[in-house]
Amino acid sequence: MFSMTPTQTPEVGHDPLLHLPVDEIKPSPENDLLYGPINPADPSIKDLARDIHQRGILEPLVLTPDRFILSGHRRYAAARLAGLKSIPCRIDWQCYHDDPGFLARLAAYNKQRVKDRETLAREVFVDAVDPEKAYQELKAYRRQRAGPTDSLYTINPGVFTARKAISAAKSHLLNAILKILEMNRDYWPLSDRKVHYGLCSLPVPPLRHASKPDSTYLNTLACYKDCCNLLTRARVSGIIPMDAIDDATRTSTAWKTHAQVGDFVRTETDRMFKQYCRDLLQSQPRHIEIVGEKLTLDSVLRRVSFQYTVPYSIGRGFSSLPLRHKVASRFQATGKDRLTVLFLSDADPDGEEIAASFIRSLRDDFDIKNVEGIKVALRPDQAQQMQLPTALQVKAKSSRTPGYVRKWKTTDVWELEALPSDVLERMLRESIEAVLDRKAFAAEVEQEKKDAAHLTELRRKHLSLLGEL
């Protein structure tokens, strides 16, 4: 009922302007094929939505009589995002379903869009051949870009298996886990091990099974596995946020990309001159470094070290030569004559040697004579004083064990994860403050405040200049 005879065909741009309800307008499926799907999360779409919210739609959409979009898919997506109820439109003369050349007509309406080379090539392609053939070959082209699949071995995941729901019997343990997570919110993500030791350190440890009084959570491997299992199920079911727990030993990388150059420019101008960080240690008489044994320390080390601009390293046990070389190089570049390294490692025979061997290497391999090492944490005396739970799995005895026992008068060992994060943070801050020239540090902080004011004014002037270009 929407079709028009050729004699009724209006000139594009002179047909009546209509305001149509958003729900009546239909995106053309071919648009996704030709130009790619429109993602409402795309920063450029969000930016367009904000502009539309403020100014409205300045250029009407062009629709077929049966309400399929010929021109304006991005405006339509942004208008929906902006919450518009109706959109200004002009109506083209031929219906979507009556037009075998719709794909070519869609391309013609969008000739003036800014496009990449592949999109331009596809537009020429659909102009030059039969639309149906263009459609089939375009799909073949997309399959080719996706890569060959026939020769690949695909994985069969098997039948669907739903995880068991968390029963009421686990409520006591789950509530205790939620308490530990809330107590350590500033240090997210935590490790499974950190949560386990937190449970062991509660004044009243939870029950593994709410109806079994003899199922008290203990510092055992079985309890640890129970904790890990419940953490997984609680995250999958949405009770615990996914970002609350992480395994720092397993990394994932995603590249920072931009939908278009405008998005990149906006990002860069938004952070112009905001990345400045003054070297607050430049006037200190000594160079300071922090070395941690484990990746699970990263959240605490990053939090503290950035405040003081102290470099930190994660050795993952006995550190490699390249890591020690980086520490030595940073010290030598400062021109200072004294190096202090603050260590955080387990309270066990290896933890003792990790710090000692690091200092020896700086002295003997890199000829740094004036170097001192300070064990911030964890020492057996600290662990005993705080009554921390001993290591979950005692490491096999090494040649260093007799010396450890003689020195500390104990065969017990402790992991850093047993130390509450806020206590570890406080201990690290106190150690840094103890070796700082506080007056010189305070002067650098005051200068950084002045630097920030200067950069704010510079940013204002640069943004004003960019606006005039």
ZAPA-233846 format. One record per residue (C-alpha): residue number from 1; x, y, z; residue in one letter. Coordinates in nm, 3 decimals. Last residue first. Example, Ala and Ser with C-alpha at 12.3 -4.5 7.8 and 13.67 -1.06 7.14 Angstrom:
2
(2 (1.367 -0.106 0.714) 's')
(1 (1.230 -0.450 0.780) 'a')
//
This chain:
469
(469 (4.128 2.551 1.381) 'l')
(468 (3.965 2.777 1.640) 'e')
(467 (3.868 2.492 1.873) 'g')
(466 (4.225 2.364 1.866) 'l')
(465 (4.344 2.702 1.999) 'l')
(464 (4.095 2.693 2.286) 's')
(463 (4.204 2.338 2.366) 'l')
(462 (4.567 2.453 2.371) 'h')
(461 (4.493 2.748 2.602) 'k')
(460 (4.292 2.539 2.850) 'r')
(459 (4.559 2.269 2.850) 'r')
(458 (4.830 2.525 2.927) 'l')
(457 (4.624 2.660 3.218) 'e')
(456 (4.578 2.311 3.359) 't')
(455 (4.948 2.242 3.305) 'l')
(454 (5.048 2.544 3.518) 'h')
(453 (4.812 2.442 3.798) 'a')
(452 (4.950 2.090 3.795) 'a')
(451 (5.309 2.214 3.805) 'd')
(450 (5.226 2.423 4.112) 'k')
(449 (5.088 2.115 4.287) 'k')
(448 (5.398 1.920 4.175) 'e')
(447 (5.615 2.186 4.339) 'q')
(446 (5.440 2.127 4.672) 'e')
(445 (5.496 1.751 4.639) 'v')
(444 (5.865 1.810 4.562) 'e')
(443 (5.904 2.023 4.874) 'a')
(442 (5.738 1.754 5.087) 'a')
(441 (5.990 1.498 4.957) 'f')
(440 (6.287 1.719 5.043) 'a')
(439 (6.157 1.764 5.397) 'k')
(438 (6.083 1.393 5.431) 'r')
(437 (6.433 1.276 5.341) 'd')
(436 (6.308 0.925 5.290) 'l')
(435 (6.445 0.602 5.442) 'v')
(434 (6.189 0.568 5.723) 'a')
(433 (5.905 0.699 5.507) 'e')
(432 (5.957 0.412 5.266) 'i')
(431 (5.952 0.156 5.548) 's')
(430 (5.641 0.312 5.704) 'e')
(429 (5.460 0.302 5.370) 'r')
(428 (5.551 -0.064 5.320) 'l')
(427 (5.429 -0.160 5.667) 'm')
(426 (5.102 0.031 5.620) 'r')
(425 (5.036 -0.139 5.287) 'e')
(424 (5.108 -0.481 5.436) 'l')
(423 (4.866 -0.409 5.721) 'v')
(422 (4.598 -0.295 5.474) 'd')
(421 (4.649 -0.608 5.265) 's')
(420 (4.613 -0.849 5.558) 'p')
(419 (4.921 -1.078 5.582) 'l')
(418 (4.843 -1.440 5.501) 'a')
(417 (4.908 -1.366 5.133) 'e')
(416 (5.274 -1.311 5.222) 'l')
(415 (5.313 -1.681 5.292) 'e')
(414 (5.433 -1.823 5.623) 'w')
(413 (5.684 -2.090 5.727) 'v')
(412 (5.711 -2.292 6.047) 'd')
(411 (6.033 -2.474 6.142) 't')
(410 (6.111 -2.225 6.415) 't')
(409 (6.409 -2.080 6.603) 'k')
(408 (6.441 -1.787 6.362) 'w')
(407 (6.814 -1.795 6.289) 'k')
(406 (6.884 -2.161 6.356) 'r')
(405 (6.572 -2.273 6.168) 'v')
(404 (6.655 -2.057 5.864) 'y')
(403 (7.015 -2.182 5.861) 'g')
(402 (6.896 -2.542 5.872) 'p')
(401 (6.639 -2.478 5.591) 't')
(400 (6.878 -2.327 5.336) 'r')
(399 (6.975 -2.664 5.185) 's')
(398 (6.610 -2.706 5.098) 's')
(397 (6.314 -2.864 5.270) 'k')
(396 (6.008 -2.917 5.053) 'a')
(395 (5.762 -2.632 5.076) 'k')
(394 (5.486 -2.639 5.336) 'v')
(393 (5.149 -2.613 5.171) 'q')
(392 (4.898 -2.373 5.322) 'l')
(391 (5.171 -2.172 5.486) 'a')
(390 (5.116 -2.087 5.853) 't')
(389 (4.820 -1.883 5.973) 'p')
(388 (4.921 -1.541 6.108) 'l')
(387 (4.949 -1.487 6.482) 'q')
(386 (5.043 -1.120 6.441) 'm')
(385 (5.352 -1.161 6.662) 'q')
(384 (5.429 -1.496 6.504) 'q')
(383 (5.412 -1.356 6.150) 'a')
(382 (5.627 -1.056 6.238) 'q')
(381 (5.887 -1.279 6.408) 'd')
(380 (5.886 -1.511 6.105) 'p')
(379 (5.963 -1.221 5.869) 'r')
(378 (5.737 -1.109 5.587) 'l')
(377 (5.782 -0.830 5.516) 'a')
(376 (5.984 -0.509 5.491) 'v')
(375 (6.316 -0.689 5.447) 'k')
(374 (6.563 -0.405 5.387) 'i')
(373 (6.849 -0.436 5.139) 'g')
(372 (7.147 -0.203 5.122) 'e')
(371 (7.363 -0.089 4.831) 'v')
(370 (7.678 0.125 4.837) 'n')
(369 (7.907 -0.091 4.628) 'k')
(368 (7.709 -0.117 4.308) 'i')
(367 (7.950 -0.311 4.085) 'd')
(366 (7.679 -0.461 3.863) 'f')
(365 (7.752 -0.832 3.904) 'd')
(364 (7.901 -0.825 4.256) 'd')
(363 (7.700 -0.558 4.440) 'r')
(362 (7.373 -0.578 4.248) 'l')
(361 (7.404 -0.958 4.243) 's')
(360 (7.470 -0.977 4.617) 'r')
(359 (7.165 -0.759 4.688) 'i')
(358 (6.940 -0.989 4.488) 'f')
(357 (7.093 -1.300 4.645) 's')
(356 (7.013 -1.171 4.996) 'a')
(355 (6.652 -1.080 4.915) 'a')
(354 (6.565 -1.413 4.752) 'i')
(353 (6.766 -1.597 5.020) 'e')
(352 (6.531 -1.505 5.303) 'e')
(351 (6.223 -1.587 5.098) 'g')
(350 (6.378 -1.922 5.005) 'd')
(349 (6.415 -2.025 5.371) 'p')
(348 (6.057 -1.920 5.455) 'd')
(347 (5.878 -1.602 5.555) 'a')
(346 (5.752 -1.514 5.210) 'd')
(345 (5.882 -1.208 5.027) 's')
(344 (5.862 -0.828 5.032) 'l')
(343 (6.192 -0.646 4.982) 'f')
(342 (6.285 -0.277 5.003) 'l')
(341 (6.601 -0.193 4.804) 'v')
(340 (6.814 0.105 4.905) 't')
(339 (7.076 0.243 4.664) 'l')
(338 (7.340 0.506 4.748) 'r')
(337 (7.575 0.708 4.527) 'd')
(336 (7.324 0.900 4.316) 'k')
(335 (7.381 0.965 3.945) 'g')
(334 (7.013 0.891 3.877) 't')
(333 (7.093 0.684 3.566) 'a')
(332 (7.300 0.442 3.776) 'q')
(331 (6.999 0.359 3.994) 'f')
(330 (6.769 0.299 3.697) 'r')
(329 (7.035 0.082 3.534) 's')
(328 (7.083 -0.130 3.847) 'a')
(327 (6.708 -0.193 3.878) 'v')
(326 (6.684 -0.280 3.509) 'k')
(325 (6.985 -0.514 3.537) 'h')
(324 (6.822 -0.694 3.829) 'r')
(323 (6.518 -0.757 3.611) 'l')
(322 (6.734 -0.878 3.320) 'p')
(321 (6.922 -1.117 3.556) 'l')
(320 (6.605 -1.294 3.663) 's')
(319 (6.448 -1.270 4.005) 's')
(318 (6.433 -1.558 4.249) 'f')
(317 (6.064 -1.600 4.319) 'g')
(316 (5.829 -1.416 4.086) 'r')
(315 (6.059 -1.112 4.082) 'g')
(314 (5.795 -0.841 4.078) 'i')
(313 (5.952 -0.497 4.045) 's')
(312 (5.881 -0.152 4.190) 'y')
(311 (5.992 0.200 4.104) 'p')
(310 (5.923 0.458 4.379) 'v')
(309 (5.707 0.747 4.258) 't')
(308 (5.599 0.809 4.622) 'y')
(307 (5.225 0.781 4.563) 'q')
(306 (5.291 0.541 4.274) 'f')
(305 (5.478 0.300 4.500) 's')
(304 (5.193 0.263 4.745) 'v')
(303 (4.903 0.164 4.518) 'r')
(302 (5.121 -0.026 4.273) 'r')
(301 (5.279 -0.231 4.549) 'l')
(300 (4.944 -0.313 4.709) 'v')
(299 (4.772 -0.420 4.386) 's')
(298 (5.084 -0.604 4.263) 'd')
(297 (5.142 -0.824 4.565) 'l')
(296 (4.969 -1.125 4.407) 't')
(295 (5.241 -1.114 4.141) 'l')
(294 (5.484 -1.252 4.396) 'k')
(293 (5.835 -1.193 4.535) 'e')
(292 (5.818 -0.816 4.560) 'g')
(291 (6.104 -0.572 4.496) 'v')
(290 (6.081 -0.202 4.583) 'i')
(289 (6.347 0.049 4.475) 'e')
(288 (6.487 0.362 4.640) 'i')
(287 (6.765 0.592 4.514) 'h')
(286 (6.945 0.790 4.783) 'r')
(285 (7.009 1.162 4.856) 'p')
(284 (6.650 1.248 4.763) 'q')
(283 (6.602 1.552 4.536) 's')
(282 (6.475 1.350 4.241) 'q')
(281 (6.244 1.139 4.457) 'l')
(280 (5.916 1.314 4.373) 'l')
(279 (5.974 1.267 4.000) 'd')
(278 (5.672 1.462 3.878) 'r')
(277 (5.391 1.273 3.709) 'c')
(276 (5.220 1.432 3.411) 'y')
(275 (4.952 1.223 3.240) 'q')
(274 (4.690 1.498 3.248) 'k')
(273 (4.865 1.719 2.992) 'f')
(272 (4.602 1.633 2.729) 'm')
(271 (4.378 1.357 2.864) 'r')
(270 (4.053 1.469 2.703) 'd')
(269 (4.243 1.591 2.396) 't')
(268 (4.385 1.243 2.333) 'e')
(267 (4.056 1.062 2.375) 't')
(266 (3.870 1.310 2.155) 'r')
(265 (4.138 1.281 1.885) 'v')
(264 (4.120 0.901 1.893) 'f')
(263 (3.740 0.902 1.860) 'd')
(262 (3.765 1.141 1.568) 'g')
(261 (4.023 0.915 1.400) 'v')
(260 (3.778 0.628 1.377) 'q')
(259 (3.657 0.325 1.570) 'a')
(258 (3.963 0.340 1.794) 'h')
(257 (4.188 0.066 1.926) 't')
(256 (4.357 -0.018 2.254) 'k')
(255 (4.487 -0.371 2.215) 'w')
(254 (4.354 -0.650 2.435) 'a')
(253 (4.591 -0.865 2.640) 't')
(252 (4.516 -1.144 2.887) 's')
(251 (4.748 -1.270 3.158) 't')
(250 (4.754 -1.582 3.374) 'r')
(249 (4.989 -1.550 3.670) 't')
(248 (4.787 -1.262 3.814) 'a')
(247 (4.489 -1.488 3.879) 'd')
(246 (4.204 -1.252 3.953) 'd')
(245 (3.915 -1.207 4.194) 'i')
(244 (3.693 -0.903 4.249) 'a')
(243 (3.675 -0.829 3.876) 'd')
(242 (3.417 -1.101 3.816) 'm')
(241 (3.179 -0.943 4.065) 'p')
(240 (3.054 -1.183 4.336) 'i')
(239 (2.691 -1.297 4.347) 'i')
(238 (2.674 -1.305 3.966) 'g')
(237 (2.611 -1.680 3.928) 's')
(236 (2.946 -1.734 3.755) 'v')
(235 (3.120 -1.532 4.024) 'r')
(234 (2.960 -1.725 4.311) 'a')
(233 (3.038 -2.058 4.144) 'r')
(232 (3.405 -1.973 4.102) 't')
(231 (3.447 -1.836 4.455) 'l')
(230 (3.271 -2.146 4.592) 'l')
(229 (3.515 -2.379 4.417) 'n')
(228 (3.819 -2.180 4.528) 'c')
(227 (3.698 -2.178 4.892) 'c')
(226 (3.632 -2.553 4.893) 'd')
(225 (3.977 -2.608 4.743) 'k')
(224 (4.128 -2.405 5.028) 'y')
(223 (3.929 -2.606 5.280) 'c')
(222 (4.070 -2.931 5.143) 'a')
(221 (4.424 -2.788 5.136) 'l')
(220 (4.404 -2.704 5.503) 't')
(219 (4.409 -2.382 5.706) 'n')
(218 (4.073 -2.450 5.867) 'l')
(217 (3.706 -2.372 5.803) 'y')
(216 (3.499 -2.530 6.080) 't')
(215 (3.303 -2.838 5.966) 's')
(214 (3.234 -2.977 6.319) 'd')
(213 (2.916 -2.774 6.363) 'p')
(212 (2.762 -2.932 6.050) 'k')
(211 (2.439 -2.758 5.940) 's')
(210 (2.608 -2.460 5.774) 'a')
(209 (2.863 -2.670 5.586) 'h')
(208 (3.211 -2.520 5.544) 'r')
(207 (3.156 -2.340 5.874) 'l')
(206 (3.304 -1.995 5.916) 'p')
(205 (3.611 -1.900 6.121) 'p')
(204 (3.533 -1.690 6.432) 'v')
(203 (3.799 -1.427 6.486) 'p')
(202 (3.862 -1.434 6.107) 'l')
(201 (4.223 -1.517 6.017) 's')
(200 (4.153 -1.848 5.837) 'c')
(199 (3.893 -1.677 5.617) 'l')
(198 (4.143 -1.407 5.523) 'g')
(197 (4.399 -1.675 5.446) 'y')
(196 (4.159 -1.831 5.198) 'h')
(195 (4.062 -1.497 5.043) 'v')
(194 (4.428 -1.417 4.977) 'k')
(193 (4.482 -1.763 4.829) 'r')
(192 (4.198 -1.717 4.582) 'd')
(191 (4.373 -1.398 4.469) 's')
(190 (4.233 -1.050 4.521) 'l')
(189 (4.140 -0.800 4.253) 'p')
(188 (4.079 -0.578 4.433) 'w')
(187 (4.287 -0.401 4.698) 'y')
(186 (4.050 -0.121 4.801) 'd')
(185 (3.771 -0.377 4.842) 'r')
(184 (3.966 -0.572 5.105) 'n')
(183 (3.713 -0.568 5.391) 'm')
(182 (3.431 -0.613 5.136) 'e')
(181 (3.598 -0.919 4.986) 'l')
(180 (3.657 -1.075 5.330) 'i')
(179 (3.293 -1.017 5.426) 'k')
(178 (3.171 -1.171 5.100) 'l')
(177 (3.386 -1.477 5.175) 'i')
(176 (3.231 -1.503 5.523) 'a')
(175 (2.882 -1.483 5.375) 'n')
(174 (2.972 -1.762 5.131) 'l')
(173 (3.104 -1.985 5.409) 'l')
(172 (2.788 -1.955 5.616) 'h')
(171 (2.561 -1.978 5.312) 's')
(170 (2.717 -2.303 5.187) 'k')
(169 (2.445 -2.527 5.335) 'a')
(168 (2.185 -2.297 5.179) 'a')
(167 (2.291 -2.436 4.842) 's')
(166 (2.487 -2.262 4.570) 'i')
(165 (2.337 -2.379 4.242) 'a')
(164 (2.518 -2.660 4.063) 'k')
(163 (2.696 -2.555 3.747) 'r')
(162 (2.500 -2.624 3.429) 'a')
(161 (2.634 -2.886 3.191) 't')
(160 (2.564 -2.841 2.821) 'f')
(159 (2.677 -3.136 2.614) 'v')
(158 (3.028 -3.148 2.472) 'g')
(157 (3.258 -2.853 2.406) 'p')
(156 (3.352 -2.983 2.059) 'n')
(155 (3.663 -2.799 1.951) 'i')
(154 (3.713 -2.710 1.586) 't')
(153 (4.014 -2.835 1.394) 'y')
(152 (4.074 -2.597 1.108) 'l')
(151 (4.092 -2.701 0.743) 's')
(150 (3.733 -2.608 0.661) 'd')
(149 (3.753 -2.281 0.852) 't')
(148 (3.960 -2.056 0.631) 'p')
(147 (3.974 -1.692 0.738) 'g')
(146 (3.717 -1.433 0.841) 'a')
(145 (3.822 -1.229 0.541) 'r')
(144 (3.721 -1.515 0.311) 'q')
(143 (3.381 -1.541 0.476) 'r')
(142 (3.335 -1.168 0.422) 'r')
(141 (3.422 -1.202 0.053) 'y')
(140 (3.175 -1.489 0.013) 'a')
(139 (2.905 -1.271 0.164) 'k')
(138 (2.995 -0.996 -0.083) 'l')
(137 (2.983 -1.246 -0.365) 'e')
(136 (2.629 -1.344 -0.273) 'q')
(135 (2.508 -0.985 -0.239) 'y')
(134 (2.676 -0.871 -0.556) 'a')
(133 (2.512 -1.158 -0.744) 'k')
(132 (2.176 -1.048 -0.608) 'e')
(131 (2.247 -0.685 -0.696) 'p')
(130 (2.355 -0.758 -1.055) 'd')
(129 (2.688 -0.596 -1.118) 'v')
(128 (2.864 -0.260 -1.141) 'a')
(127 (2.698 -0.059 -0.867) 'd')
(126 (2.740 -0.341 -0.614) 'v')
(125 (3.116 -0.357 -0.681) 'f')
(124 (3.169 0.018 -0.678) 'v')
(123 (3.012 0.020 -0.331) 'e')
(122 (3.230 -0.275 -0.225) 'r')
(121 (3.545 -0.087 -0.328) 'a')
(120 (3.441 0.219 -0.128) 'l')
(119 (3.387 -0.004 0.175) 't')
(118 (3.731 -0.160 0.132) 'e')
(117 (3.896 0.178 0.098) 'r')
(116 (3.753 0.321 0.419) 'd')
(115 (3.451 0.544 0.414) 'k')
(114 (3.349 0.901 0.487) 'v')
(113 (2.985 0.917 0.378) 'r')
(112 (2.897 1.106 0.060) 'q')
(111 (2.811 0.799 -0.143) 'k')
(110 (2.555 0.683 0.113) 'n')
(109 (2.241 0.720 -0.093) 'y')
(108 (2.409 0.544 -0.385) 'a')
(107 (2.510 0.249 -0.166) 'a')
(106 (2.150 0.200 -0.054) 'l')
(105 (2.036 0.221 -0.417) 'r')
(104 (2.288 -0.049 -0.513) 'a')
(103 (2.159 -0.275 -0.236) 'l')
(102 (1.795 -0.204 -0.326) 'f')
(101 (1.832 -0.313 -0.687) 'g')
(100 (1.560 -0.580 -0.667) 'p')
(99 (1.320 -0.312 -0.535) 'd')
(98 (0.966 -0.416 -0.449) 'd')
(97 (1.044 -0.534 -0.096) 'h')
(96 (1.212 -0.210 0.003) 'y')
(95 (0.941 0.013 -0.137) 'c')
(94 (1.013 0.274 -0.404) 'q')
(93 (0.957 0.654 -0.392) 'w')
(92 (1.188 0.783 -0.117) 'd')
(91 (1.031 0.925 0.198) 'i')
(90 (1.190 1.203 0.401) 'r')
(89 (1.233 1.165 0.776) 'c')
(88 (1.238 1.363 1.102) 'p')
(87 (1.264 1.121 1.400) 'i')
(86 (1.017 1.041 1.678) 's')
(85 (1.043 0.921 2.037) 'k')
(84 (1.405 1.031 2.090) 'l')
(83 (1.585 0.859 2.381) 'g')
(82 (1.941 0.965 2.296) 'a')
(81 (2.037 0.601 2.232) 'l')
(80 (1.745 0.569 1.993) 'r')
(79 (1.859 0.886 1.817) 'a')
(78 (2.217 0.752 1.800) 'a')
(77 (2.104 0.432 1.626) 'a')
(76 (1.887 0.631 1.381) 'y')
(75 (2.164 0.882 1.311) 'r')
(74 (2.399 0.593 1.237) 'r')
(73 (2.147 0.429 1.003) 'h')
(72 (2.075 0.757 0.825) 'g')
(71 (2.022 0.692 0.456) 's')
(70 (1.811 0.423 0.295) 'l')
(69 (1.627 0.320 0.610) 'i')
(68 (1.330 0.087 0.570) 'f')
(67 (0.991 0.250 0.642) 'r')
(66 (0.760 0.081 0.389) 'd')
(65 (0.766 0.400 0.181) 'p')
(64 (1.147 0.372 0.172) 't')
(63 (1.326 0.595 0.416) 'l')
(62 (1.565 0.893 0.407) 'v')
(61 (1.665 1.025 0.750) 'l')
(60 (1.645 1.397 0.816) 'p')
(59 (1.965 1.606 0.860) 'e')
(58 (1.973 1.825 1.172) 'l')
(57 (1.856 1.560 1.418) 'i')
(56 (1.807 1.726 1.757) 'g')
(55 (2.045 1.983 1.897) 'r')
(54 (2.124 1.871 2.253) 'q')
(53 (2.010 1.509 2.250) 'h')
(52 (2.134 1.479 1.892) 'i')
(51 (2.480 1.594 2.002) 'd')
(50 (2.485 1.347 2.290) 'r')
(49 (2.373 1.069 2.056) 'a')
(48 (2.648 1.162 1.807) 'l')
(47 (2.907 1.128 2.084) 'd')
(46 (2.764 0.792 2.185) 'k')
(45 (2.776 0.680 1.823) 'i')
(44 (3.139 0.797 1.795) 's')
(43 (3.226 0.616 2.118) 'p')
(42 (3.091 0.286 1.976) 'd')
(41 (2.876 0.128 2.249) 'a')
(40 (2.568 0.146 2.024) 'p')
(39 (2.758 -0.081 1.777) 'n')
(38 (2.650 -0.037 1.415) 'i')
(37 (2.699 -0.354 1.214) 'p')
(36 (2.925 -0.338 0.905) 'g')
(35 (2.905 -0.105 0.606) 'y')
(34 (2.779 -0.325 0.323) 'l')
(33 (2.645 -0.627 0.509) 'l')
(32 (2.519 -0.426 0.802) 'd')
(31 (2.344 -0.191 0.560) 'n')
(30 (2.189 -0.483 0.375) 'e')
(29 (1.970 -0.561 0.674) 'p')
(28 (1.799 -0.220 0.633) 's')
(27 (1.717 -0.057 0.966) 'p')
(26 (1.342 -0.031 1.030) 'k')
(25 (1.153 0.282 1.136) 'i')
(24 (0.810 0.239 1.293) 'e')
(23 (0.952 0.210 1.646) 'd')
(22 (1.114 0.553 1.622) 'v')
(21 (0.781 0.721 1.559) 'p')
(20 (0.781 0.925 1.237) 'l')
(19 (0.818 1.299 1.196) 'h')
(18 (0.759 1.365 0.829) 'l')
(17 (0.920 1.612 0.590) 'l')
(16 (0.744 1.632 0.256) 'p')
(15 (0.941 1.543 -0.058) 'd')
(14 (1.179 1.806 -0.196) 'h')
(13 (1.516 1.652 -0.099) 'g')
(12 (1.477 1.360 -0.337) 'v')
(11 (1.252 1.464 -0.621) 'e')
(10 (0.904 1.320 -0.589) 'p')
(9 (0.793 1.008 -0.776) 't')
(8 (0.420 1.028 -0.838) 'q')
(7 (0.452 0.982 -1.210) 't')
(6 (0.663 0.672 -1.146) 'p')
(5 (0.372 0.512 -0.957) 't')
(4 (0.392 0.488 -0.580) 'm')
(3 (0.407 0.189 -0.349) 's')
(2 (0.306 0.222 0.019) 'f')
(1 (0.000 0.000 0.000) 'm')
//
